[in-house]
Amino acid sequence: MAVAQTVFVVLLSVLGAYIGHQVWLTFTRPSVEHMVVKQLVENEELVKHSDVFTKREIVKVTDNAYMAIGFALGNSIMLIAPEGLIIVDVTESIVAAKAILEEFRKISKKPIKALVYTHNHADHIGGAQAFIEDVNHPPDIWAHELLPNEVNKFYTASFGAKFQRSMRQFGVFVKKRLNAGIGPVVEYGTDDNSFGFVMPNKFVNKPETRATIAGLEVTIMHIPGETNDQIGVWVPSWRMMMSADDIYKAYPNIYTIRGAPARDPVDWYTSVQRIIDLKPEYLVPSHTRPVTGNENINAILVPYRDGIQYIHDQALRFINKGYVPDDVVKYVTLPKKLAMHPYLREFYGTVNWSVKGVFQLYLGWFSGDPVDLFPLSSSDKAKRMASMAGGINGLLAEAVRAWNDDDVQWALELASYVLHIDKDNTDAKKIKVQALTSLGSQQINAIARNYYLTEAREALGEITLEVNDQGRKDMIESLSMENLFHAMSTLYRPETCGTKEMHVVYAFTDTGTTLSIQLRNGVAIVRADHIPARPHVKVVTAESTLRDAMINKMTTLGSYPQTEMQIEGGLNKLKEFMNCFDKSFTD
């Protein structure tokens, strides 16, 4: 609904109780039609940053070490060992990994003897299947012992939210993509870009593990930073360090807006210090480019390490003075010498988010201000803001005024208040989209830019962020059945089935395992260690058959012959049970 430009001339007697706070309404209110047109200019430094990785290339580090950069968000590294190849990180998709392997094969025909996952993030583990050339004799896959659990956590507990926020962070649906801060872009949505994770079979759990892999002596180092399960590969005879995500050409992402607990800065800068102490001659990161020469490496690692500690220590300094997160960020900024260092520019992480991450790490969600103990909901606050402004039209007018005054953040907040009250308000959507687009275009931070611009498209109704069929298939095929069942418990709808008490057992003929799900007190309880003798429903089938049914959102339950799926207790009873769950994480 358009907001007409209105001149309010009112009598004080009519104003009554409103006289004290609505005198300003006698002035001309700007309408959406009066919004100033702003020229959008991309941040030149972020545009230039794309040069680091937008070209697909194989970078020769030494005669025995090569890096594939620009093929995917993450790099893949090939080490030519005496008895075969070691591949460190495999990118996020099978299609990218296949393209990389094709280039690697132009350099060496040796068999792939080992893969190394430096940590659990998808852009380091998703292309593994492409590097397994002989399924009957697969390479060993090395990882930290925490990795399987971290993978399961990502794809179960909060997958719906993390999926949507990841799509925004990496700008998958942004029309004009620049880069992702630490790599080019993330592709999503085609069969070729499917997730090809393979579970590791070699695990490390010590600060340092010496091993001989493919005839090459290496030290696998636990170097927590971006993740707790992160490992690096040190080749002493080559003086070469594969540093994973502890270093990349951008300020470190101590808190990621896609959603995760804040990373521990002390762990991070301690890991960087350990790398410094090795005195490497070659630094080969999993994002951005390799660095050669110890002097050059130190010129990067020392300020990088110190930049992390500076933010950690100064954030705590002001936290301990009693400041709340939004105030701490006003006082903690990097010294110019560090802030302008090429490896500490805020292309990926930001100082602002890192400071808030430090607060979260030590003190959790509560700011310390009693206002935040039981605050108003967003919708309640919006209604009160509208009341203060004289209604929705007044709130819209203030949003336009803020926009015209170049107070874009405030315009965004005011428009968002209107949409909390009236989600279909076209004028508020227009202001919100303009504000999001303006804020996004000026960012030096790639993931902030991507998030703003994706949200703008969502507000316009151009895109809906849902896990597509391929993504759901990849997840279902990658996780263990027990972890899938635990994920299923987070889809339970107590508002529909909260009083229902029911026990369903699944017995799997191909693995010999049995799992139960019990509905009780509004929760779905998954057990592998306690199976009732007389459940309401018992399903006897192969894991592969149930995975197929899950991929099809359980719509094919009644189509399987009895030889493939036996349902004791009746199909209707099983469907009644399944109707107690959302069909997907984003329903």
C-alpha positions as CSV (number, residue, x, y, z in Angstrom):
1,M,0.0,0.0,0.0
2,A,1.5,3.3,-1.1
3,V,1.9,5.9,1.6
4,A,0.6,9.2,0.5
5,Q,2.5,12.4,1.4
6,T,0.4,13.9,4.2
7,V,0.5,17.3,5.9
8,F,-1.0,16.9,9.4
9,V,-2.6,20.0,10.7
10,V,-4.2,19.1,14.0
11,L,-5.9,20.9,16.9
12,L,-4.4,20.2,20.3
13,S,-7.8,19.5,21.6
14,V,-8.1,16.6,19.2
15,L,-4.7,15.2,20.1
16,G,-5.7,14.6,23.6
17,A,-3.4,12.1,25.3
18,Y,-1.1,12.0,22.3
19,I,-0.1,15.7,22.5
20,G,3.2,15.0,24.2
21,H,4.8,12.7,21.6
22,Q,3.1,13.5,18.3
23,V,3.6,17.2,17.8
24,W,6.2,16.3,15.1
25,L,3.3,15.0,12.9
26,T,2.5,18.6,12.0
27,F,5.5,18.4,9.6
28,T,5.5,17.0,6.1
29,R,6.1,13.3,6.1
30,P,8.3,11.9,3.3
31,S,6.8,8.9,1.4
32,V,8.5,6.0,-0.4
33,E,8.1,8.0,-3.6
34,H,10.4,10.6,-2.1
35,M,13.3,8.2,-1.5
36,V,16.6,9.6,-2.8
37,V,18.2,7.5,-5.5
38,K,21.6,6.4,-4.5
39,Q,24.4,5.3,-6.8
40,L,25.7,1.9,-5.8
41,V,29.5,1.5,-6.0
42,E,31.2,-1.8,-5.2
43,N,34.1,-1.8,-2.8
44,E,37.2,-1.6,-5.0
45,E,39.4,-3.4,-2.6
46,L,37.0,-6.4,-2.4
47,V,36.8,-6.4,-6.2
48,K,40.6,-6.4,-6.5
49,H,40.8,-9.2,-3.9
50,S,39.2,-11.6,-6.4
51,D,42.4,-11.6,-8.3
52,V,43.9,-13.9,-5.6
53,F,41.9,-16.9,-6.7
54,T,39.4,-16.4,-9.6
55,K,41.8,-17.8,-12.1
56,R,41.9,-21.6,-12.1
57,E,45.5,-22.7,-11.9
58,I,47.9,-25.3,-10.6
59,V,50.6,-23.5,-8.6
60,K,53.9,-25.2,-8.4
61,V,55.3,-24.9,-4.9
62,T,58.2,-27.2,-5.4
63,D,58.9,-30.2,-7.7
64,N,57.0,-32.3,-5.2
65,A,54.2,-30.1,-4.1
66,Y,51.4,-28.5,-6.1
67,M,48.3,-26.4,-5.2
68,A,45.0,-26.2,-7.1
69,I,43.5,-22.8,-6.6
70,G,40.4,-21.2,-8.1
71,F,38.6,-24.4,-8.8
72,A,36.5,-24.2,-5.7
73,L,36.1,-22.4,-2.4
74,G,39.0,-24.3,-0.9
75,N,42.4,-25.4,-2.4
76,S,43.5,-29.0,-2.9
77,I,47.2,-29.8,-2.4
78,M,49.1,-32.6,-4.1
79,L,52.3,-34.0,-2.5
80,I,54.4,-36.3,-4.6
81,A,55.8,-38.8,-2.1
82,P,58.2,-41.7,-2.9
83,E,55.5,-44.3,-3.1
84,G,52.5,-42.3,-4.4
85,L,50.5,-39.2,-4.0
86,I,49.1,-37.5,-0.8
87,I,46.1,-35.2,-1.4
88,V,45.6,-32.6,1.3
89,D,41.9,-31.4,1.2
90,V,39.5,-32.3,-1.6
91,T,37.3,-29.2,-2.0
92,E,33.5,-29.1,-1.5
93,S,32.2,-30.9,-4.6
94,I,32.9,-33.9,-6.8
95,V,32.9,-31.8,-10.0
96,A,35.6,-29.4,-8.7
97,A,37.7,-32.4,-7.4
98,K,37.4,-34.2,-10.8
99,A,38.7,-31.1,-12.6
100,I,41.6,-30.8,-10.1
101,L,42.5,-34.4,-10.4
102,E,42.5,-34.1,-14.2
103,E,45.1,-31.4,-13.9
104,F,47.1,-33.2,-11.2
105,R,47.3,-36.2,-13.5
106,K,49.1,-34.1,-16.1
107,I,51.9,-33.8,-13.5
108,S,52.1,-37.2,-11.9
109,K,50.6,-40.7,-12.7
110,K,51.5,-42.1,-9.3
111,P,48.7,-43.8,-7.4
112,I,46.9,-41.8,-4.7
113,K,47.9,-43.4,-1.4
114,A,46.3,-41.0,1.0
115,L,43.8,-38.2,1.5
116,V,44.1,-35.8,4.4
117,Y,41.1,-33.9,5.7
118,T,42.5,-30.9,7.5
119,H,39.1,-30.3,9.2
120,N,35.3,-30.9,8.9
121,H,34.2,-28.0,6.8
122,A,32.5,-29.1,3.6
123,D,35.0,-27.3,1.3
124,H,37.7,-29.6,2.6
125,I,35.9,-33.0,2.6
126,G,33.1,-32.9,-0.1
127,G,35.1,-34.0,-3.1
128,A,36.7,-37.1,-1.7
129,Q,34.9,-39.6,-4.0
130,A,36.6,-38.1,-7.1
131,F,40.1,-38.9,-5.7
132,I,39.2,-42.6,-5.1
133,E,40.1,-44.1,-8.5
134,D,40.0,-47.7,-7.4
135,V,37.1,-48.4,-5.1
136,N,38.5,-51.9,-4.4
137,H,41.8,-50.4,-3.2
138,P,40.9,-46.9,-1.8
139,P,43.5,-44.6,-0.3
140,D,43.7,-44.1,3.5
141,I,41.9,-41.0,4.7
142,W,43.5,-39.2,7.6
143,A,41.6,-36.8,10.0
144,H,41.4,-35.8,13.6
145,E,39.3,-38.1,15.7
146,L,36.8,-35.2,16.4
147,L,36.0,-34.9,12.7
148,P,33.2,-37.5,12.3
149,N,31.3,-36.0,15.2
150,E,31.7,-32.5,13.9
151,V,30.4,-33.5,10.5
152,N,27.4,-35.2,12.1
153,K,26.7,-32.1,14.2
154,F,26.6,-29.8,11.2
155,Y,24.2,-32.0,9.3
156,T,21.9,-32.8,12.2
157,A,21.3,-30.4,15.1
158,S,20.8,-27.1,13.4
159,F,21.2,-28.0,9.7
160,G,18.2,-26.1,8.5
161,A,19.4,-22.8,9.9
162,K,23.0,-23.4,9.0
163,F,22.0,-24.3,5.4
164,Q,20.1,-21.1,4.9
165,R,22.7,-18.9,6.5
166,S,25.5,-20.6,4.6
167,M,23.7,-19.9,1.3
168,R,23.5,-16.2,2.3
169,Q,27.1,-16.0,3.6
170,F,28.6,-17.5,0.4
171,G,26.3,-15.6,-1.9
172,V,25.2,-18.7,-3.8
173,F,22.2,-16.9,-5.2
174,V,23.6,-13.4,-5.5
175,K,23.3,-12.2,-9.1
176,K,26.6,-10.4,-9.3
177,R,29.1,-12.4,-7.2
178,L,32.5,-11.1,-6.5
179,N,34.1,-13.7,-4.2
180,A,33.7,-15.5,-0.9
181,G,36.5,-13.7,0.9
182,I,38.8,-16.8,1.0
183,G,38.0,-18.3,-2.3
184,P,36.0,-17.6,-5.5
185,V,32.4,-18.8,-5.2
186,V,30.4,-21.7,-3.9
187,E,28.4,-23.7,-6.5
188,Y,25.2,-25.4,-5.3
189,G,22.2,-27.0,-6.9
190,T,23.4,-29.5,-9.6
191,D,24.1,-33.2,-9.6
192,D,27.7,-32.6,-10.6
193,N,28.2,-30.4,-7.5
194,S,27.1,-33.2,-5.2
195,F,28.8,-33.9,-1.8
196,G,31.2,-36.8,-2.0
197,F,32.3,-37.2,1.6
198,V,33.9,-40.5,2.5
199,M,34.5,-41.4,6.2
200,P,38.1,-41.4,7.3
201,N,39.8,-44.6,8.4
202,K,43.0,-43.1,10.0
203,F,42.5,-40.9,13.0
204,V,44.9,-38.8,15.1
205,N,44.3,-37.4,18.6
206,K,47.7,-36.1,19.8
207,P,49.3,-32.7,19.5
208,E,51.7,-34.2,17.0
209,T,51.6,-37.6,15.3
210,R,54.6,-38.8,13.3
211,A,53.8,-41.0,10.4
212,T,55.2,-42.4,7.2
213,I,52.6,-41.9,4.4
214,A,53.4,-43.2,0.9
215,G,57.1,-43.4,1.9
216,L,57.2,-39.8,3.1
217,E,57.8,-38.9,6.8
218,V,55.3,-36.3,8.0
219,T,54.1,-34.9,11.2
220,I,50.4,-34.4,11.5
221,M,49.9,-31.5,13.9
222,H,46.7,-30.7,15.8
223,I,46.4,-26.9,15.2
224,P,42.9,-25.8,16.4
225,G,41.8,-22.5,15.1
226,E,38.9,-22.2,12.7
227,T,37.8,-25.6,14.0
228,N,38.7,-27.7,17.0
229,D,39.4,-30.7,14.8
230,Q,41.9,-28.9,12.5
231,I,45.1,-30.6,11.6
232,G,48.1,-29.4,9.6
233,V,50.7,-31.5,7.7
234,W,54.4,-30.7,8.4
235,V,57.0,-32.3,6.1
236,P,60.3,-31.7,8.0
237,S,62.6,-32.8,5.1
238,W,60.9,-30.2,2.8
239,R,60.5,-27.5,5.5
240,M,56.9,-27.3,4.3
241,M,53.7,-26.7,6.3
242,M,50.2,-27.3,5.0
243,S,48.5,-24.9,7.4
244,A,44.9,-25.7,6.8
245,D,42.6,-22.7,7.7
246,D,44.9,-21.2,10.4
247,I,46.1,-18.7,7.8
248,Y,44.5,-17.2,4.7
249,K,44.7,-13.8,3.1
250,A,41.9,-12.2,5.1
251,Y,41.2,-11.4,8.7
252,P,40.4,-14.7,10.5
253,N,36.7,-15.6,10.9
254,I,36.7,-15.9,14.7
255,Y,32.9,-15.8,14.6
256,T,31.1,-17.1,11.4
257,I,27.7,-15.5,10.6
258,R,26.5,-18.8,9.0
259,G,26.2,-20.0,12.6
260,A,28.6,-21.8,14.9
261,P,30.1,-21.4,18.4
262,A,32.8,-18.7,18.4
263,R,36.3,-20.0,17.6
264,D,38.8,-19.8,20.5
265,P,41.3,-17.0,19.6
266,V,43.8,-18.3,22.1
267,D,43.8,-21.7,20.4
268,W,44.1,-20.0,17.1
269,Y,47.1,-17.7,17.8
270,T,48.8,-20.5,19.7
271,S,48.6,-22.7,16.7
272,V,50.0,-19.9,14.5
273,Q,52.8,-19.5,16.9
274,R,53.6,-23.2,16.7
275,I,53.8,-22.9,12.9
276,I,56.1,-19.9,13.3
277,D,58.4,-21.9,15.6
278,L,58.8,-24.6,12.9
279,K,60.6,-22.0,10.7
280,P,59.0,-23.3,7.5
281,E,60.4,-22.3,4.1
282,Y,57.1,-23.2,2.4
283,L,53.6,-22.3,3.7
284,V,50.8,-23.9,1.8
285,P,47.3,-22.9,3.1
286,S,44.0,-24.4,2.2
287,H,42.7,-21.0,1.1
288,T,44.5,-18.3,-0.9
289,R,48.1,-18.6,-2.2
290,P,51.3,-20.4,-1.0
291,V,54.2,-18.4,0.4
292,T,57.9,-19.2,-0.1
293,G,60.8,-18.2,2.1
294,N,60.9,-18.1,5.9
295,E,61.4,-14.3,6.0
296,N,58.3,-13.8,3.8
297,I,56.3,-16.3,5.8
298,N,57.2,-14.6,9.1
299,A,56.2,-11.2,7.7
300,I,52.7,-12.7,7.4
301,L,52.4,-15.1,10.4
302,V,53.8,-12.8,13.1
303,P,51.3,-9.9,12.5
304,Y,48.5,-12.5,11.8
305,R,49.2,-14.1,15.2
306,D,49.4,-10.8,17.0
307,G,46.3,-9.4,15.3
308,I,44.3,-12.3,16.7
309,Q,45.7,-11.9,20.2
310,Y,45.2,-8.1,20.1
311,I,41.4,-8.5,19.5
312,H,41.1,-11.2,22.1
313,D,42.9,-9.3,24.8
314,Q,41.4,-5.9,24.2
315,A,37.9,-7.4,23.9
316,L,38.3,-9.0,27.3
317,R,39.7,-5.8,28.7
318,F,36.5,-3.9,27.9
319,I,34.3,-6.8,28.7
320,N,35.8,-6.9,32.2
321,K,35.0,-3.2,32.5
322,G,31.3,-4.1,32.2
323,Y,30.7,-3.1,28.6
324,V,28.0,-4.9,26.6
325,P,28.9,-6.4,23.2
326,D,27.6,-3.5,21.1
327,D,29.6,-1.1,23.1
328,V,32.8,-3.2,23.3
329,V,33.0,-3.1,19.5
330,K,33.2,0.7,19.6
331,Y,36.4,0.6,21.7
332,V,38.2,-2.3,20.1
333,T,39.8,-1.8,16.7
334,L,43.1,-3.0,15.3
335,P,46.1,-0.6,15.4
336,K,46.6,0.9,11.9
337,K,49.8,-1.2,11.3
338,L,47.9,-4.4,11.8
339,A,44.6,-3.2,10.3
340,M,46.3,-2.4,7.0
341,H,48.3,-5.6,6.7
342,P,47.3,-7.4,3.5
343,Y,46.6,-10.6,5.5
344,L,44.4,-8.8,8.1
345,R,42.1,-6.9,5.7
346,E,38.5,-7.8,6.6
347,F,37.5,-9.7,3.5
348,Y,36.3,-12.8,5.5
349,G,36.2,-12.3,9.2
350,T,35.7,-8.9,10.9
351,V,37.0,-7.3,14.0
352,N,33.4,-6.4,15.0
353,W,32.1,-10.0,14.8
354,S,35.3,-11.3,16.4
355,V,34.9,-9.0,19.5
356,K,31.3,-10.3,19.9
357,G,32.6,-13.8,19.4
358,V,35.0,-13.3,22.3
359,F,32.1,-12.1,24.5
360,Q,30.0,-15.1,23.5
361,L,33.0,-17.5,24.1
362,Y,33.5,-16.3,27.7
363,L,30.1,-15.0,28.8
364,G,27.5,-16.6,26.5
365,W,24.4,-14.8,25.2
366,F,23.5,-12.5,28.2
367,S,25.0,-9.0,27.7
368,G,24.9,-8.2,31.5
369,D,22.3,-5.5,31.0
370,P,19.0,-6.5,32.8
371,V,17.1,-5.1,29.9
372,D,18.2,-8.3,28.1
373,L,17.1,-10.8,30.7
374,F,13.5,-11.0,29.3
375,P,13.4,-8.6,26.4
376,L,10.3,-7.9,24.2
377,S,9.9,-10.0,21.2
378,S,10.7,-8.4,17.8
379,S,7.0,-8.2,16.9
380,D,6.1,-6.6,20.3
381,K,8.9,-4.1,20.0
382,A,7.8,-3.3,16.5
383,K,4.2,-2.6,17.6
384,R,5.5,-0.2,20.3
385,M,7.8,1.5,17.8
386,A,4.9,2.0,15.4
387,S,2.7,3.4,18.3
388,M,5.4,5.9,19.1
389,A,5.6,7.0,15.5
390,G,1.8,7.4,15.2
391,G,1.3,4.1,13.3
392,I,2.8,2.1,10.5
393,N,2.7,5.1,8.1
394,G,4.7,7.2,10.6
395,L,7.3,4.4,11.0
396,L,7.6,4.2,7.2
397,A,8.0,8.0,7.0
398,E,10.8,7.8,9.5
399,A,12.5,5.0,7.5
400,V,12.4,7.1,4.3
401,R,13.7,10.1,6.3
402,A,16.6,8.0,7.6
403,W,17.3,6.7,4.0
404,N,17.4,10.2,2.6
405,D,19.7,11.3,5.4
406,D,22.0,8.5,4.5
407,D,21.3,6.7,7.8
408,V,20.9,3.4,5.9
409,Q,21.2,1.1,8.9
410,W,18.4,2.9,10.7
411,A,16.3,2.9,7.6
412,L,16.7,-0.9,7.5
413,E,15.8,-1.3,11.1
414,L,12.7,0.8,10.8
415,A,11.5,-1.0,7.7
416,S,12.1,-4.3,9.4
417,Y,9.9,-3.2,12.3
418,V,7.1,-2.5,9.8
419,L,7.5,-6.0,8.3
420,H,7.3,-7.6,11.7
421,I,3.8,-6.1,11.9
422,D,2.8,-6.4,8.3
423,K,5.0,-8.9,6.4
424,D,3.4,-8.0,3.1
425,N,3.8,-4.3,3.3
426,T,5.2,-3.4,-0.1
427,D,6.6,0.0,0.9
428,A,8.5,-1.4,3.8
429,K,9.9,-4.1,1.5
430,K,11.0,-1.5,-1.0
431,I,12.9,0.4,1.7
432,K,14.4,-2.8,3.1
433,V,15.6,-4.0,-0.3
434,Q,17.1,-0.6,-1.1
435,A,18.9,-0.5,2.3
436,L,20.1,-4.1,2.1
437,T,21.4,-3.5,-1.4
438,S,23.2,-0.3,-0.4
439,L,24.8,-1.8,2.7
440,G,25.9,-4.8,0.7
441,S,27.5,-3.0,-2.2
442,Q,29.8,-0.9,0.1
443,Q,31.2,-3.8,2.1
444,I,34.8,-4.8,2.1
445,N,33.7,-8.0,3.8
446,A,32.6,-10.6,1.2
447,I,30.3,-12.6,3.4
448,A,28.6,-9.5,4.7
449,R,28.1,-8.3,1.1
450,N,26.7,-11.7,0.2
451,Y,24.4,-11.9,3.2
452,Y,22.9,-8.5,2.5
453,L,22.3,-9.1,-1.2
454,T,20.9,-12.5,-0.7
455,E,18.4,-11.2,1.9
456,A,17.4,-8.5,-0.6
457,R,16.5,-11.2,-3.1
458,E,14.6,-13.1,-0.5
459,A,12.7,-9.9,0.5
460,L,11.7,-9.4,-3.1
461,G,10.4,-13.0,-3.2
462,E,12.8,-14.0,-6.0
463,I,14.4,-16.9,-4.1
464,T,13.5,-19.3,-1.2
465,L,16.3,-21.0,0.6
466,E,15.5,-24.6,0.8
467,V,17.6,-27.7,0.7
468,N,17.2,-29.1,-2.8
469,D,16.7,-32.7,-3.7
470,Q,20.4,-33.3,-4.4
471,G,21.4,-31.6,-1.1
472,R,18.9,-33.8,0.9
473,K,20.1,-36.9,-0.9
474,D,23.8,-36.1,-0.2
475,M,23.0,-35.6,3.5
476,I,21.0,-38.8,3.8
477,E,23.6,-40.8,2.1
478,S,26.5,-39.4,4.1
479,L,25.2,-39.8,7.7
480,S,24.9,-43.0,9.7
481,M,21.4,-44.2,10.3
482,E,21.6,-43.5,14.0
483,N,22.6,-39.9,13.3
484,L,19.8,-39.5,10.8
485,F,17.3,-40.7,13.4
486,H,18.7,-38.1,15.9
487,A,18.3,-35.5,13.3
488,M,14.7,-36.6,12.8
489,S,14.0,-36.0,16.5
490,T,14.6,-32.2,15.9
491,L,11.8,-32.3,13.2
492,Y,9.2,-33.6,15.7
493,R,6.0,-31.4,15.9
494,P,4.7,-31.4,19.5
495,E,1.9,-29.0,18.6
496,T,0.5,-31.8,16.4
497,C,1.4,-34.9,18.4
498,G,2.5,-33.7,21.8
499,T,0.1,-36.0,23.7
500,K,0.8,-39.0,21.6
501,E,2.7,-41.9,23.1
502,M,4.1,-44.4,20.6
503,H,7.0,-46.7,20.0
504,V,8.4,-47.5,16.6
505,V,11.2,-49.9,16.0
506,Y,13.4,-50.2,12.8
507,A,15.3,-53.5,12.3
508,F,17.8,-53.3,9.5
509,T,18.5,-56.6,7.6
510,D,21.7,-55.5,5.9
511,T,23.6,-54.1,8.9
512,G,22.0,-56.1,11.7
513,T,21.3,-53.0,13.7
514,T,18.1,-52.0,15.4
515,L,16.9,-48.5,16.4
516,S,13.8,-47.3,18.2
517,I,12.0,-44.0,18.3
518,Q,9.6,-43.3,21.2
519,L,7.2,-40.5,21.3
520,R,6.7,-39.2,24.9
521,N,6.1,-35.9,26.6
522,G,6.4,-34.0,23.4
523,V,9.8,-35.4,22.4
524,A,11.0,-38.1,20.1
525,I,13.5,-40.3,21.9
526,V,16.0,-42.3,19.8
527,R,17.6,-45.4,21.3
528,A,20.0,-48.0,20.0
529,D,20.6,-49.7,23.4
530,H,17.0,-50.3,24.5
531,I,14.6,-51.9,22.1
532,P,11.0,-52.7,23.4
533,A,9.7,-56.2,22.8
534,R,6.2,-55.0,21.8
535,P,6.4,-51.7,19.9
536,H,3.3,-50.2,18.2
537,V,5.0,-50.5,14.8
538,K,8.0,-52.5,13.7
539,V,9.7,-51.9,10.3
540,V,12.0,-54.6,9.0
541,T,14.0,-53.4,6.0
542,A,17.5,-52.7,4.7
543,E,19.1,-49.4,5.5
544,S,19.4,-48.6,1.8
545,T,15.7,-49.0,1.4
546,L,14.9,-46.7,4.2
547,R,17.4,-44.1,2.9
548,D,15.6,-44.3,-0.4
549,A,12.3,-43.6,1.4
550,M,13.8,-40.7,3.3
551,I,15.2,-39.2,0.1
552,N,11.6,-39.3,-1.2
553,K,10.3,-37.7,2.0
554,M,8.7,-41.0,3.0
555,T,6.1,-40.6,0.3
556,T,7.0,-44.1,-1.1
557,L,6.4,-46.0,2.1
558,G,3.5,-48.0,0.7
559,S,5.2,-48.8,-2.6
560,Y,7.8,-51.3,-1.4
561,P,7.1,-55.0,-1.8
562,Q,7.0,-57.1,1.4
563,T,10.3,-58.6,0.4
564,E,11.9,-55.2,0.8
565,M,9.9,-53.7,3.7
566,Q,7.8,-55.4,6.3
567,I,5.6,-53.2,8.5
568,E,4.2,-54.9,11.6
569,G,1.4,-52.9,13.0
570,G,0.2,-51.6,9.7
571,L,1.1,-48.9,7.1
572,N,-1.5,-46.5,8.4
573,K,-0.1,-46.6,11.9
574,L,3.4,-45.9,10.5
575,K,2.1,-43.0,8.4
576,E,0.4,-41.6,11.5
577,F,3.8,-41.7,13.2
578,M,5.6,-40.1,10.3
579,N,3.0,-37.3,10.2
580,C,4.3,-36.1,13.5
581,F,7.5,-34.8,11.9
582,D,8.3,-31.9,9.5
583,K,9.2,-33.1,6.0
584,S,12.4,-31.1,5.9
585,F,14.6,-28.9,8.1
586,T,13.2,-25.7,6.5
587,D,9.5,-26.5,6.5
